Amino acid sequence: MTHLLHVQRLPHGADLPLPRYETAGAAGMDLIAANPADAPVVLAPMERKLVPTGLIIQLEKGFEAQVRPRSGLAFKHGVTVLNAPGTIDADYRGEVQVLLVNLSTEPFIITRGMRIAQMIVASVTMVELVEVVAVNHTPRAAGGFGSTGLN
Protein backbone atom coordinates (compact mmCIF):
# COMPACT_ATOMS: atom_id res chain seq x y z
CA MET A 1 0.00 0.00 0.00
CA THR A 2 1.33 3.42 -0.91
CA HIS A 3 0.75 6.49 1.26
CA LEU A 4 1.33 10.12 0.31
CA LEU A 5 4.05 12.12 2.03
CA HIS A 6 3.67 15.86 1.62
CA VAL A 7 7.06 17.56 1.32
CA GLN A 8 7.89 21.27 1.41
CA ARG A 9 11.18 22.39 -0.09
CA LEU A 10 12.90 25.21 1.72
CA PRO A 11 14.72 27.86 -0.33
CA HIS A 12 18.16 26.39 0.40
CA GLY A 13 17.04 22.99 -0.94
CA ALA A 14 15.00 24.15 -3.94
CA ASP A 15 17.42 22.85 -6.59
CA LEU A 16 18.09 19.47 -4.95
CA PRO A 17 16.23 16.28 -5.88
CA LEU A 18 13.59 14.97 -3.50
CA PRO A 19 14.43 11.82 -1.53
CA ARG A 20 13.70 8.69 -3.51
CA TYR A 21 14.00 4.94 -3.33
CA GLU A 22 17.18 4.01 -5.21
CA THR A 23 16.02 0.45 -6.01
CA ALA A 24 12.65 -1.27 -6.32
CA GLY A 25 13.23 -3.22 -3.09
CA ALA A 26 14.66 -0.36 -1.00
CA ALA A 27 13.03 0.35 2.36
CA GLY A 28 14.62 3.77 2.77
CA MET A 29 14.85 6.96 0.74
CA ASP A 30 18.18 8.76 0.71
CA LEU A 31 18.32 12.18 2.38
CA ILE A 32 20.51 14.77 0.69
CA ALA A 33 22.73 17.43 2.28
CA ALA A 34 21.44 20.96 1.63
CA ASN A 35 24.42 22.89 2.95
CA PRO A 36 25.64 25.77 0.74
CA ALA A 37 27.79 24.70 -2.22
CA ASP A 38 30.56 27.03 -1.05
CA ALA A 39 30.37 25.80 2.56
CA PRO A 40 31.04 22.08 2.84
CA VAL A 41 30.43 20.59 6.27
CA VAL A 42 33.70 19.26 7.65
CA LEU A 43 33.33 16.58 10.30
CA ALA A 44 36.53 16.19 12.26
CA PRO A 45 37.19 12.83 13.94
CA MET A 46 34.69 12.29 16.80
CA GLU A 47 32.83 15.48 15.86
CA ARG A 48 29.05 15.68 15.43
CA LYS A 49 27.03 18.20 13.44
CA LEU A 50 23.49 18.75 12.22
CA VAL A 51 23.29 18.70 8.43
CA PRO A 52 20.26 20.36 6.80
CA THR A 53 18.19 18.64 4.12
CA GLY A 54 16.16 21.66 2.97
CA LEU A 55 12.91 19.73 3.53
CA ILE A 56 9.91 19.82 5.82
CA ILE A 57 7.73 16.71 5.79
CA GLN A 58 4.09 16.25 6.76
CA LEU A 59 3.54 12.72 7.95
CA GLU A 60 0.07 11.25 8.28
CA LYS A 61 -1.17 10.62 11.82
CA GLY A 62 -0.06 7.14 12.90
CA PHE A 63 3.28 7.31 11.07
CA GLU A 64 6.84 8.30 11.88
CA ALA A 65 9.95 8.79 9.80
CA GLN A 66 13.15 7.12 10.96
CA VAL A 67 16.49 8.62 9.99
CA ARG A 68 19.12 5.89 9.71
CA PRO A 69 22.75 5.69 8.62
CA ARG A 70 23.77 4.84 5.09
CA SER A 71 25.74 1.62 5.33
CA GLY A 72 28.36 2.74 2.80
CA LEU A 73 29.19 5.92 4.73
CA ALA A 74 29.39 3.98 7.97
CA PHE A 75 31.56 1.17 6.59
CA LYS A 76 33.85 3.12 4.28
CA HIS A 77 34.18 6.38 6.24
CA GLY A 78 32.99 5.77 9.82
CA VAL A 79 30.26 8.40 9.41
CA THR A 80 26.92 7.49 10.97
CA VAL A 81 23.72 8.94 12.39
CA LEU A 82 24.43 9.61 16.06
CA ASN A 83 20.91 9.05 17.39
CA ALA A 84 20.11 6.17 15.05
CA PRO A 85 17.40 5.77 14.33
CA GLY A 86 16.39 9.37 14.71
CA THR A 87 12.64 9.76 14.95
CA ILE A 88 10.57 12.38 13.17
CA ASP A 89 7.12 12.50 14.74
CA ALA A 90 3.94 13.05 12.73
CA ASP A 91 3.37 16.46 14.31
CA TYR A 92 6.91 17.84 13.70
CA ARG A 93 6.99 20.61 11.11
CA GLY A 94 10.55 21.84 11.25
CA GLU A 95 13.33 21.18 8.79
CA VAL A 96 14.55 17.60 8.64
CA GLN A 97 18.16 17.67 9.77
CA VAL A 98 20.55 14.75 10.16
CA LEU A 99 22.77 14.45 13.22
CA LEU A 100 25.97 12.94 11.85
CA VAL A 101 29.08 11.86 13.73
CA ASN A 102 32.49 10.95 12.37
CA LEU A 103 33.83 7.90 14.21
CA SER A 104 36.92 7.59 12.01
CA THR A 105 40.40 9.04 12.48
CA GLU A 106 40.18 11.23 9.35
CA PRO A 107 38.10 14.35 8.65
CA PHE A 108 35.08 13.77 6.43
CA ILE A 109 33.75 16.43 4.05
CA ILE A 110 30.02 16.67 3.31
CA THR A 111 29.32 18.51 0.08
CA ARG A 112 26.00 19.88 -1.13
CA GLY A 113 23.90 17.17 -2.76
CA MET A 114 25.67 14.28 -1.00
CA ARG A 115 23.42 11.42 0.14
CA ILE A 116 23.98 11.46 3.91
CA ALA A 117 21.34 9.20 5.50
CA GLN A 118 18.22 7.27 4.71
CA MET A 119 14.66 7.88 5.80
CA ILE A 120 12.16 5.12 6.42
CA VAL A 121 8.48 5.87 6.98
CA ALA A 122 6.85 3.41 9.37
CA SER A 123 3.53 3.00 11.10
CA VAL A 124 3.34 3.68 14.82
CA THR A 125 1.39 1.58 17.29
CA MET A 126 0.09 3.57 20.23
CA VAL A 127 -0.35 1.71 23.51
CA GLU A 128 -2.13 2.40 26.76
CA LEU A 129 -0.09 1.67 29.87
CA VAL A 130 -1.68 -0.54 32.50
CA GLU A 131 0.15 -0.69 35.79
CA VAL A 132 0.30 -4.15 37.39
CA VAL A 133 1.85 -5.53 40.57
CA ALA A 134 4.08 -7.91 38.58
CA VAL A 135 4.52 -8.84 34.94
CA ASN A 136 4.37 -12.42 33.62
CA HIS A 137 7.67 -14.28 33.89
CA THR A 138 9.50 -15.92 30.97
CA PRO A 139 12.43 -18.37 30.83
CA ARG A 140 14.70 -15.48 29.87
CA ALA A 141 13.53 -13.37 32.83
CA ALA A 142 15.81 -10.34 33.30
CA GLY A 143 18.67 -11.78 31.25
CA GLY A 144 19.74 -9.07 28.86
CA PHE A 145 22.86 -7.94 27.00
CA GLY A 146 24.57 -11.17 25.94
CA SER A 147 22.53 -13.49 28.13
CA THR A 148 21.70 -15.87 25.26
CA GLY A 149 25.38 -16.40 24.32
CA LEU A 150 27.22 -16.13 21.03
CA ASN A 151 26.22 -19.38 19.31
N, C-alpha and C positions, 0 to 999 in steps of 0.2 A: 504494500500500500504506500502510495506517495502522498506526502503532506507538503503544503506550501510553507516556505520560510521567507517572510518579508525582510528585505535587506535595504538599508539606507546607506548610500555611499557618502562619506564626508568629503569635503573639498580636497583634502590631502591624499585621498585614495581614488579620486574620480577617474584617473587614467589606467588604473590597475584592473586586471581581470577579477571577476567574482570567484570565490572559492568554487571548486568543482571536484567531482570524483574523477580521479585520473584513470581508473580502469572500471570495467563493468561490475566487478566483484568487490570494489573498494567499500569499506565501511565509513571511512573518513574523507572529508574534503580538506584540501590543503589551504592553510591560511597564509597570506602573503604580507611581507613587511611593507609598511607604508611610510617609512622614514624618508626624509628628503633625499633626493638623488645626490646632493652635494654634502650630505651628512650621514655617512655610514655609521652604524652602531658598532662600536668596538667593545667586545666582551673580553676583558682580561681574564686570566685564569682565576677561577673561584669567584668571579664577579657575576652579579645578577642585574638584569635591567628589564623594564617593561618595553615591549616593542609594539608600536601601533599597527593596526590593520586597516584603518580608514573606513571601518564598517560598524554600523549599529544593526543588530538583528532583533526581530520581533518574533519570539517563539510563541507557539500556541500554548494555552494553559494545559498542564499535564506533561510538558516536555522540558528538557534541559539540553544544553549543549555542553559537551565535554571537550576541553582543549587538552590534547595529548601530544607527546613528543613525536617527531618524525624519526623513525628508526635509523635512517641513514645519517642524519645529523648526530644522533646519539652515538652510533657505532664508530663512524669515521672521524668525528670531531669532538666528541664528549660534550656536545651541547644538547641540553634537554629542557623540558618544561619543569620548573622548580616545584610547583604545586600540583603535579600530575596525579590524576587528571584535574585540571581546573574546571570549575563548574560555572556555567552561565545560567542563571535562573530565568524562568519565563517572564518575570516582571522587571528584569534589568534592561535599561534603555541607554546605557552609556556605550562608549566605543569599546569594541572587543580589542583587548590588548593581551599580549602573550608574555608571561613572566619566564624569561629564559635565564639559564645559568650555564656557565662554561666550566665543566669539571675537568678539562684537560690542562696541560701545562703550557699551552700556546694560546696567544690571543686569537679570537675568532671575529671576523668582520662580517656584519650583516648589511647587505646592500639592498637598496629599494627593489622591490619585486621578487626578492628571494622567498621561497617557500620555507616557512619557519616552524610550523606546527600543523597538526591536523585537528579538525573539529568533527565530532560525532554527535548527531542529534539522537537523543534517546527518550523513551517514555519514562515518566516518574510515577512510582506507586506511593501514594500517601497512606500513612498508617495512623491509627489511633492508639496511643499508649494506654495500657491497662496495667496498673500496678498490682503485683501479686506478692504473697509472702515468700514464695520460692518458685523458681522455674523448674521445669521437668529436667531430669538428669539424663545424660547420654553416656555411652562408654568412653567417649573422649573427655568428658567433664571439662575441667579448666585447662587441660593441656593445650598449649598454644605454640608459638614460635618454635618449630622444629620438633614438636612432640611426636609426630608420626614417623620420624626418621628420614633417611636419605633414599632408601631403596624400597 
